[in-house]
């Protein structure tokens, strides 16, 4: 199984992206996946090497213009169910688990 590099992105890279990172870490651990989850601000996200980006719907369009990696848009960064439903399939695919 491949280690997946995940970027949790918010406007400044310190507040809500940290909450999102913790939720992604929990999901990855619960499903036995190998992933490194980092945080970034929207300005540096496109220049940061990664396999997938998790961010808000508001930042999704801007990031799509700047990068070719898959982007998972999350409405509620504290809703683990939403993050898992939207993100787990891509995390499994990228890791080779499916």
C-alpha positions as CSV (number, residue, x, y, z in Angstrom):
1,X,0.0,0.0,0.0
2,X,1.3,3.4,-1.0
3,X,1.7,6.3,1.5
4,X,-0.7,9.1,0.5
5,X,0.3,12.7,0.9
6,X,-2.7,14.8,1.9
7,X,-2.9,18.6,2.2
8,X,-5.6,20.2,4.4
9,X,-6.0,23.7,3.2
10,X,-7.7,26.8,4.6
11,X,-7.3,30.5,4.1
12,X,-4.3,31.0,6.4
13,X,-3.2,27.4,7.0
14,X,-3.5,27.4,10.8
15,X,-7.1,27.3,12.1
16,X,-9.7,25.3,10.3
17,X,-7.1,23.3,8.3
18,X,-5.7,22.0,11.6
19,X,-9.2,20.8,12.6
20,X,-9.6,19.2,9.1
21,X,-6.2,17.6,9.5
22,X,-7.1,16.0,12.8
23,X,-10.3,14.6,11.3
24,X,-8.5,13.2,8.3
25,X,-5.9,11.6,10.6
26,X,-8.6,9.9,12.5
27,X,-10.3,8.5,9.4
28,X,-7.0,7.3,7.9
29,X,-6.1,5.5,11.2
30,X,-9.6,4.0,11.5
31,X,-9.3,2.5,8.0
32,X,-5.7,1.3,8.3
33,X,-4.4,3.6,5.6
34,X,-0.9,5.1,5.4
35,X,-1.1,8.9,4.9
36,X,0.9,12.0,5.9
37,X,-1.5,14.9,6.4
38,X,-0.1,18.4,6.3
39,X,-1.7,21.8,6.6
40,X,-1.2,24.8,4.2
41,X,-2.7,28.1,3.4
42,X,-4.4,28.7,0.1
43,X,-1.5,30.7,-1.3
44,X,1.1,27.9,-0.9
45,X,-1.1,24.9,-1.4
46,X,-0.6,24.6,-5.2
47,X,3.2,24.7,-4.8
48,X,3.2,22.0,-2.1
49,X,3.7,18.5,-3.5
50,X,0.8,16.2,-2.5
51,X,-1.5,13.5,-3.8
52,X,-4.8,15.1,-2.8
53,X,-6.1,18.4,-1.3
54,X,-9.0,18.7,1.2
55,X,-10.4,22.2,1.4
56,X,-13.6,24.2,1.6
57,X,-16.0,24.7,-1.3
58,X,-15.1,28.4,-1.3
59,X,-11.4,27.6,-2.0
60,X,-12.0,24.7,-4.4
61,X,-12.3,26.7,-7.6
62,X,-9.2,28.7,-6.9
63,X,-7.1,25.6,-6.2
64,X,-8.5,23.8,-9.3
65,X,-7.0,26.6,-11.4
66,X,-3.6,26.2,-9.8
67,X,-3.1,22.4,-9.5
68,X,-3.8,19.1,-11.1
69,X,-4.2,17.0,-8.0
70,X,-7.7,15.8,-6.9
71,X,-9.5,18.2,-4.6
72,X,-12.1,17.2,-2.0
73,X,-14.4,20.0,-1.1
74,X,-15.7,19.8,2.5
75,X,-18.6,21.9,3.7
76,X,-18.2,21.3,7.4
77,X,-14.6,20.7,8.7
78,X,-15.8,19.2,12.0
79,X,-18.3,16.7,10.4
80,X,-16.3,13.5,10.3
81,X,-19.1,11.7,8.4
82,X,-19.0,14.2,5.5
83,X,-15.2,14.1,5.4
84,X,-15.2,10.3,5.4
85,X,-18.0,10.0,2.7
86,X,-16.3,12.4,0.4
87,X,-12.6,11.6,1.1
88,X,-12.3,8.0,1.9
89,X,-12.9,6.7,-1.6
90,X,-10.1,8.8,-3.1
91,X,-7.8,8.0,-0.2
92,X,-8.3,4.3,-0.7
93,X,-7.8,4.7,-4.5
94,X,-4.6,6.7,-4.1
95,X,-3.2,4.2,-1.6
96,X,-4.0,1.2,-3.7
97,X,-6.4,-0.2,-1.1
98,X,-9.1,-0.6,-3.8
